């Protein structure tokens, strides 16, 4: 497998959804030893680069803009620990609240970017955004957390 700098046709990904779509399309999963936090950090601060045209191999390296490997994916992995598999992954409300609490330690603009990312996760995984919400909808724990995160933005 080629390294990030040797691969041609590099694709820049800036959201977890782009990475997830590329993984699903190419039957890729996180390698067992991969820390999913690595990819989240790079997506927030810069981008992940992948040579998606070269997914015929068993491995695909995700690199930063300088070609250094951030993490890697494996084709057709079935025995992957759940916390390393992003496809079908769903954050618990407790995990989102922990990430929200951690935001107080971040400097701007990373703090606001992370808050927006958490709101996106709640919208996509819990459907927390509605144009005309009912009173019952507004009482849901995930909606309360969404509003709390929204109000914390500057």
TAMODA-V174842 format. One record per helix or strand of 2 or more residues. SS is the DSSP state (H for helix, E for strand). FROM is the first residue (numbers start at 1). LEN is the number of residues. If there is no record, write none. Layout:
BEGIN
SS/FROM/LEN
SS/FROM/LEN
END
This chain:
BEGIN
E/11/3
H/16/10
E/28/3
H/36/10
E/48/3
H/52/3
E/59/5
E/69/7
H/82/3
H/93/13
H/110/17
H/135/4
H/141/12
END
